Amino acid sequence: MKRIYYLLPIAGLLSLPTQMLAQKQTGSETILVNDSITLNLPEVFVKAERPLVKMTDGKLQYDIPNLIKSKPVDNAFDILGELPGVGKSGDNISLLGTSETTIIINGRKSSMTSEQLADMLKATPSSKVKKIEVMYSTPPQYGVRGASINVVIENDRSLADILKGEISLTGKQAWYFSPTALMNLSYTGKKYAADLSYSANYRHGRSTEDMHAEPTVNGTKYDILQKNWSENKGISHNLRGAFEYDFSNKDKLSATYTGKYVQDKPVSLRGGQTDFKGIETVNTASRTTGPSFLHSTRIDYNGHKNLNAGIDYTLYKDKSLQDLVNNFEDSNDQDRRNESKQKSQRANIYINHFVVVGEGWKISYGAEASLSGTTNEASALLNNEKESEGTFYMKQKEHSAGIFGGFSRSFGKKFTLNASLAVRYYKASVDSAGKKGTLWDQADLFPSLSAVYRINRSNMLQFSLSSNRKYPSYWATTPNTYYMNIYSVIKGNPQLKPELNYSMQLTYVIKNKYVLGAFANFQPDKIQQMSYQQHDRLQSVFHSINLDTHTMYGLMAVVPFRAGEVLSSRLTLMGFSIHDKGTLVDINFDRKKLFGRAMLTNTIFLTRDKNLSLDISGDYSSPAIQGIYDIDPLYSLDAALVWTLPKKRLRLTLKGSDLLNSQKPLTHIDEQGQKSRMELFQDIRSVSLTLRYSFGGYKEKKVKSVDTSRFGT
């Protein structure tokens, strides 16, 4: 719950035929060859390349099996980082050129947070991903607005009575060793399919922060050097189950469950040394422990008469206990004890329908409603005495309801238009220490538009317009106080407002593989966390505030290329213009910056049958800004060796991340008396080995005297 966001991740082809006609003139005979993709005859050689991307109904659809073949991809979350035009930084996924990207599962937004969704996808084998759709302007029936990535997780229903499974073991050596195990079982029957995934993860990582601050307090300038380190440990268990049933009338019922449990032990440690030059040196030591668990379930019904309805529910609990000791040179130790708890329940119900009328007009409409209740509480002790700052008990309730209407239509064979308008009412109330109040009470209109012009079969142009409103986390709006050490503190902001977002994208797809794009994002009230040096005491406070203005304009290009059968590469280039304007306490800032980013991925096939490949990727970002922060250039180099054994049941992946140990963000602040410098070490450089084994895939024998319709996981 207590997070420091030092910086944001800144952000002619033919389909392969199954039949080919090869002609060899021997009199008047014509030879017809079936079930062949590549024909190598004495006088004829026919070869084709699969399209990398195609556009359908305003959605970019990627050929996932072809895209991830020979790539170091072992779970569903890894696939997202391989998508062209997608940026991945840690657990953050974003469509390049957008301000916010939502991950949706099987065509519907989950009530889980983005971090919880990332954990769920990491526990899902990559083989379960049927397809991925990228939408810059998501239709409202998906339950989200703005940009989104739809991950479709399904069993292959073309196979009946099939039991399959997969086991994956990963050992990762960074500063410390962290192992992960994943297991998946799936059974596909004639009318139903069941799927079960489980993963266990032991996380042991280290990070450091080196800071040099020069604050001015009561007219006196101070010099502070600080070195912090943390050793984070955790054991988590992830479980996902899914069941699908097909009715005789082609209706479909599906149910999914996702659970996560983080154990109370082991303990995470944090330490630091703060040197107040010419005054004294203070050593800090803290230990944090606490369990958390998540339960999330969804039931979805798709009717054959174009009706879709469903409900999802999420329960989350978290408890954290921190013991912190500040050791002074010339006085007694200072003991702090902070305990925080959160319980959150969220439910969402939706119904959508569409009809086709007239000459191809598809009219869509629907409604949804959601309700949530969250309890946040914290207690703070200073030298075993209750401290009012950081002690609170708060209940927050939210409810919202919305309706939408839209249409889509193709005008001839070249132009397709999708447009919709949604209206949503949102109200949030808070009860803190018996004092009740309203956080937000408002209704919003959200227009969206997607227009596609097909120049020809392989080239198309798309324009997207979307709008969205993002709400802050439950914990961010509480009056919480979290002490990192003797100098640095994180504080909540009960006055934090939701942020608006308006986005436009123009995308040009050339030859079904090259992508050119231009984009513009406008975000009034964007939520941003920044540090502020107090003027009346030696303390730096991390505040989350609303900016007055955040705009981003840019251009991008995705260029895949090949060198024969040996090398397959993809180059992504981006150029941005950013404008941040706002007020941090008493600091008014208005800053602009041009910066760029380049990413290059290369897959080198080391054998003729391509079962052994080397993947090398590099990433570079030029200097950027974020509020009052200046961010130095960042670059990284990753490599992976992938070996797929015969029959493709066993696969080994040896991966090296951040080989140059260069992912150390360096930030500066030099703005109106605020002056500091911080370098972060995030323990990204690592070597990992993954062994993935697939089994089953056989068809069960049919015996008349045995009913197997109820068997399977």
SVG drawing of the C-alpha trace seen along z (x, -y; Angstrom):
<svg xmlns="http://www.w3.org/2000/svg" viewBox="-34 -33 64 85">
<polyline fill="none" stroke="black" stroke-width="0.4" points="0.0,0.0 2.9,-2.4 4.6,-3.0 7.1,-5.5 6.7,-6.3 10.0,-7.9 9.4,-7.9 6.9,-6.6 8.0,-4.2 8.1,-6.8 6.0,-5.8 2.8,7.3 2.0,10.2 -0.3,13.1 -2.1,15.4 -0.7,18.9 -2.9,21.1 -3.7,24.7 -3.9,25.5 -1.5,24.5 -1.6,25.1 1.7,26.1 1.9,26.5 4.4,28.5 3.7,28.6 3.6,32.2 1.2,32.1 -2.1,30.7 -1.7,32.1 -2.0,30.0 -0.8,31.4 -2.8,30.4 -1.0,30.6 -2.9,30.6 -2.0,29.9 1.2,28.1 2.5,24.7 5.8,24.6 6.2,26.3 9.7,27.0 9.4,28.5 12.1,28.6 10.6,25.6 8.5,23.9 9.3,22.5 6.3,20.9 6.8,19.2 4.7,16.8 5.1,14.8 2.3,14.6 0.9,11.1 2.1,9.8 -1.0,7.7 -4.4,7.3 -7.2,4.9 -10.7,6.1 -13.6,3.9 -11.2,1.2 -9.0,3.7 -5.4,4.6 -5.1,8.4 -1.7,10.1 -0.7,13.5 0.3,14.7 1.8,18.2 3.9,16.6 4.8,13.6 6.1,15.5 7.7,18.4 11.3,18.8 10.8,15.9 11.7,16.1 8.0,16.2 6.8,18.6 3.6,17.0 0.7,14.8 2.2,11.7 5.5,12.2 3.5,12.1 2.4,8.5 6.0,7.3 6.5,8.8 3.6,6.9 4.7,4.2 4.1,0.7 3.7,1.9 6.0,0.8 6.8,3.0 8.6,1.8 8.4,4.2 4.7,4.9 3.6,1.8 2.2,2.4 1.3,-0.5 0.5,-1.1 3.1,-3.5 1.6,-6.9 -1.3,-6.5 -1.5,-7.9 -3.3,-4.9 -3.8,-1.3 -6.2,1.2 -5.6,5.0 -8.9,6.8 -9.5,10.6 -11.7,12.3 -13.4,9.1 -14.3,7.7 -12.7,5.5 -11.9,7.2 -12.5,5.7 -8.9,6.6 -6.2,3.9 -3.5,3.8 -1.0,5.3 -3.3,8.2 -4.0,8.8 -0.3,8.9 0.1,11.6 -2.8,13.6 -1.3,13.4 2.1,14.5 0.4,17.6 -1.1,18.4 0.9,20.4 1.5,18.6 0.0,21.6 -3.4,20.7 -3.5,17.3 -5.6,17.7 -5.3,14.2 -4.6,10.6 -6.5,7.5 -5.2,3.9 -7.7,1.1 -6.8,-2.6 -10.5,-3.5 -12.3,-0.6 -16.0,-0.2 -18.0,-0.6 -19.4,2.9 -15.9,4.0 -16.4,2.2 -13.5,-0.2 -12.7,-3.5 -9.6,-4.6 -6.8,-2.3 -6.9,1.4 -5.3,4.8 -7.7,7.7 -6.1,11.0 -8.3,13.9 -7.6,17.0 -9.3,20.1 -9.0,23.8 -8.9,25.2 -12.6,26.2 -11.8,27.8 -10.4,30.8 -12.8,33.0 -11.9,35.2 -8.4,33.9 -6.5,33.7 -3.4,31.5 -1.0,30.0 2.1,28.0 4.8,27.6 7.2,24.7 10.1,24.2 12.2,21.0 15.2,20.2 16.2,16.5 19.5,15.2 19.7,11.4 21.2,10.1 19.5,13.1 18.0,16.3 14.2,16.5 12.5,19.6 9.0,19.9 6.9,23.0 3.8,23.1 1.4,25.9 -1.6,26.0 -4.1,28.7 -6.9,28.4 -9.6,30.7 -11.7,30.1 -15.0,32.1 -17.6,31.9 -19.7,29.2 -17.4,28.0 -13.9,27.1 -12.1,26.8 -8.8,25.2 -6.8,24.9 -3.5,23.1 -1.4,22.8 1.9,21.0 4.1,20.5 6.7,17.8 9.4,17.0 10.6,13.4 13.9,12.2 15.1,8.8 17.3,5.9 17.1,2.2 19.0,-0.9 18.4,-4.6 21.3,-7.1 20.2,-10.7 21.9,-14.1 19.6,-16.8 20.3,-20.5 17.1,-21.9 16.7,-25.4 15.0,-25.5 14.2,-28.8 16.7,-30.5 19.5,-28.1 20.9,-25.8 21.6,-22.2 23.6,-19.4 22.2,-15.9 23.6,-12.6 21.5,-9.5 22.0,-5.9 19.0,-3.5 18.7,0.2 15.9,2.7 15.7,6.5 12.3,7.6 11.1,11.1 7.8,12.7 6.1,16.1 2.9,15.9 0.5,18.5 -1.7,17.9 -4.6,20.0 -6.8,19.6 -9.7,21.8 -12.0,21.5 -15.0,23.5 -16.9,23.0 -20.1,24.7 -21.7,24.6 -25.4,25.1 -27.2,26.8 -28.6,23.5 -25.0,22.1 -25.3,20.1 -22.2,20.1 -21.7,19.9 -18.3,19.3 -17.1,18.9 -13.6,18.0 -11.9,17.7 -8.6,16.0 -7.0,16.2 -3.7,14.9 -2.3,15.4 0.9,13.7 2.2,15.3 2.9,13.3 6.5,14.4 9.3,13.9 10.1,10.4 11.2,7.6 14.0,5.4 15.0,1.8 18.0,-0.2 19.6,-3.5 22.1,-6.1 21.3,-9.8 24.2,-12.2 23.2,-15.7 26.5,-17.4 28.0,-19.2 25.2,-18.1 25.0,-14.4 24.5,-11.0 21.3,-8.9 21.1,-5.2 17.7,-3.7 16.5,-0.1 13.0,1.2 11.2,4.5 7.9,5.0 5.7,8.0 2.1,8.9 -0.2,11.1 -2.6,10.3 -5.1,12.3 -7.3,11.8 -10.4,13.6 -12.0,12.6 -14.7,14.4 -16.7,13.7 -19.7,15.3 -20.4,14.4 -23.2,15.5 -23.1,15.1 -26.5,15.7 -27.0,16.7 -29.3,13.7 -26.5,11.3 -27.0,10.8 -24.1,10.7 -24.5,10.4 -22.4,11.0 -21.2,10.2 -17.9,10.1 -16.8,9.8 -13.5,9.1 -12.5,9.3 -9.1,8.1 -7.5,7.9 -4.1,6.6 -2.3,6.1 1.1,4.5 3.2,4.1 6.3,1.9 8.8,1.5 11.3,-1.4 14.2,-2.5 16.2,-5.7 19.5,-5.6 20.9,-9.1 24.5,-9.8 23.9,-12.0 20.4,-11.0 18.1,-8.1 16.8,-5.9 13.5,-6.8 11.1,-3.9 8.1,-3.9 5.5,-1.2 3.0,-1.5 0.2,0.9 -2.1,0.6 -5.1,2.6 -7.3,2.6 -10.3,4.5 -12.0,3.9 -15.0,5.4 -16.1,4.6 -18.9,5.9 -19.9,5.1 -22.9,6.2 -23.4,5.6 -25.7,6.4 -25.0,5.7 -26.9,6.3 -26.7,5.5 -28.9,5.7 -28.3,5.4 -30.8,3.3 -31.2,1.7 -28.2,2.1 -25.5,3.3 -26.1,1.0 -25.0,2.7 -26.6,0.9 -25.1,1.7 -26.4,0.6 -26.0,1.7 -25.8,0.8 -23.6,1.5 -23.5,0.8 -20.8,1.2 -20.6,1.0 -17.6,1.0 -16.8,0.7 -13.3,0.2 -12.1,-0.1 -8.7,-1.7 -7.2,-1.9 -3.8,-2.7 -2.3,-3.1 1.0,-4.8 3.1,-4.7 6.1,-6.9 8.2,-5.6 5.2,-3.5 2.9,-6.5 0.0,-7.0 0.8,-9.4 -2.2,-11.3 -0.4,-11.8 -0.8,-8.5 -3.6,-7.2 -7.0,-7.0 -10.0,-4.8 -11.8,-5.5 -14.7,-3.9 -15.2,-4.7 -18.2,-3.7 -18.5,-4.1 -21.3,-3.4 -21.7,-4.1 -24.1,-3.4 -23.8,-3.9 -25.5,-3.4 -24.2,-3.5 -25.3,-3.4 -23.3,-3.1 -23.2,-1.9 -20.8,-0.5 -21.2,-0.2 -19.1,0.5 -19.5,-1.9 -18.5,0.1 -15.4,2.3 -13.0,-0.5 -14.5,-2.6 -15.7,-1.4 -17.0,-3.6 -17.5,-2.8 -18.9,-5.4 -20.5,-5.4 -21.5,-7.7 -21.6,-6.6 -22.9,-8.5 -21.8,-7.4 -22.8,-8.6 -20.2,-8.2 -20.5,-8.9 -18.0,-8.3 -18.6,-9.0 -16.2,-8.8 -16.7,-8.3 -13.6,-9.3 -13.8,-9.4 -17.5,-9.9 -17.2,-12.8 -19.0,-12.0 -18.4,-13.7 -18.5,-13.3 -15.4,-12.7 -17.0,-12.8 -20.5,-13.2 -20.6,-13.7 -21.9,-12.5 -19.7,-12.4 -20.1,-11.9 -17.6,-9.7 -17.5,-9.8 -15.5,-7.4 -14.8,-7.0 -12.9,-4.6 -12.7,-5.1 -10.9,-2.7 -10.1,-3.3 -8.8,-0.3 -6.5,-1.6 -6.2,2.0 -5.9,5.5 -2.6,4.9 -2.7,1.2 -5.1,-0.7 -5.5,-3.9 -7.2,-4.2 -8.3,-7.3 -9.3,-6.8 -10.8,-9.2 -11.4,-8.3 -12.1,-9.8 -11.8,-8.4 -11.7,-9.3 -9.3,-7.6 -9.8,-7.4 -7.0,-7.4 -6.4,-4.3 -8.3,-3.9 -5.2,-4.3 -4.0,-7.4 -7.0,-9.4 -6.5,-8.5 -4.5,-10.7 -1.8,-8.1 1.8,-8.8 4.5,-6.3 8.0,-6.9 10.8,-5.6 13.6,-6.9 14.4,-10.0 14.1,-12.3 11.7,-10.9 8.0,-10.5 5.0,-9.4 1.7,-11.1 -1.8,-10.5 -3.9,-13.3 -7.7,-13.2 -8.2,-16.1 -7.0,-14.1 -9.3,-14.3 -9.9,-11.9 -8.0,-12.6 -9.5,-13.1 -8.0,-11.8 -8.7,-12.7 -6.7,-10.8 -6.4,-10.8 -4.4,-8.4 -3.8,-8.1 -2.4,-4.7 -1.2,-3.7 -0.6,0.1 1.5,0.8 1.7,4.2 0.1,5.7 3.3,5.4 4.8,1.8 3.0,-0.6 3.3,-4.4 1.4,-6.5 0.7,-10.0 -0.9,-10.7 -2.0,-13.4 -3.0,-13.0 -4.6,-15.7 -4.8,-15.0 -6.2,-17.8 -5.9,-16.8 -3.3,-14.1 -2.3,-12.4 1.4,-12.6 3.6,-11.8 6.6,-14.2 8.8,-14.9 8.7,-18.3 11.4,-19.7 9.7,-21.3 10.7,-24.9 10.2,-24.8 11.9,-21.5 14.3,-18.9 11.9,-16.6 11.1,-15.5 7.5,-14.5 6.3,-12.5 2.9,-14.0 0.4,-12.8 -1.2,-15.9 -3.3,-16.8 -1.5,-18.6 -3.2,-21.5 -2.0,-20.4 -0.3,-17.3 -0.2,-17.0 1.8,-14.7 2.2,-14.7 4.3,-12.3 5.1,-10.2 6.0,-6.5 7.1,-3.9 7.3,-0.1 9.5,1.5 10.0,5.3 12.6,6.6 14.3,9.9 17.6,11.1 16.9,14.4 16.0,17.3 18.6,16.3 17.5,13.0 14.1,11.5 14.2,8.0 11.8,5.2 12.7,1.5 10.4,-0.8 11.1,-4.6 9.2,-7.3 9.4,-11.0 7.5,-12.9 6.7,-16.4 5.6,-16.7 4.1,-19.7 3.6,-19.5 2.1,-22.4 0.9,-22.5 1.5,-23.5 3.3,-21.4 2.5,-23.0 4.0,-26.5 6.0,-25.6 4.4,-26.7 6.0,-25.0 5.5,-25.0 7.8,-22.7 8.2,-21.4 10.5,-18.7 11.2,-16.9 12.5,-13.4 12.7,-10.1 12.8,-6.4 14.2,-3.6 13.7,0.2 15.3,2.9 14.6,6.7 16.5,9.3 15.9,13.0 18.7,15.1 17.9,18.6 20.9,20.8 19.6,24.0 17.9,24.8 14.7,26.1 14.7,22.9 14.5,25.0 17.5,23.0 17.4,19.2 19.1,16.3 17.0,13.2 18.8,9.9 17.0,6.6 18.0,3.1 16.1,0.1 17.1,-3.6 15.3,-6.6 16.6,-10.2 16.4,-12.7 12.8,-13.3 10.8,-15.2 8.0,-14.3 6.6,-17.2 9.5,-18.9 11.8,-15.9 14.5,-15.7 15.2,-12.1 18.6,-11.2 18.8,-8.9 18.1,-5.2 19.2,-2.2 19.2,1.6 20.4,4.7 18.7,8.1 19.5,11.5 17.9,14.9 18.7,18.4 15.6,20.5 15.9,24.3 12.9,26.3 13.5,30.0 12.0,32.4 8.2,32.9 8.1,29.4 7.2,30.8 10.3,29.6 11.6,26.1 14.5,24.4 15.0,20.6 18.2,19.0 17.6,15.3 19.8,12.4 18.1,9.1 19.8,5.7 23.2,7.3 25.0,3.9 23.5,3.2 22.3,-0.2 18.7,-0.3 19.6,-2.8 17.2,-5.7 18.9,-9.0 16.5,-11.9 17.3,-15.6 15.2,-18.4 16.4,-22.0 13.3,-24.1 12.6,-27.2 14.7,-26.2 13.9,-22.5 17.2,-20.8 18.0,-17.1 19.5,-14.2 18.6,-10.5 20.0,-7.3 18.0,-4.1 19.2,-0.5 16.3,1.8 17.9,5.2 16.9,5.8 20.1,7.4 19.5,11.1 20.0,14.5 17.2,17.0 16.7,20.5 13.2,21.8 12.3,25.4 8.8,25.8 7.3,29.2 4.0,29.9 2.3,33.2 -0.9,34.9 -2.8,33.8 -4.0,37.3 -7.5,38.3 -9.2,40.6 -10.4,43.9 -14.2,44.3 -15.7,47.3 -19.4,47.8 -19.8,49.1 -18.0,46.1 -19.4,42.6 -16.4,40.2 -18.5,37.0 -17.9,36.0 -14.2,36.7 -11.5,34.1 -10.1,31.3"/>
</svg>
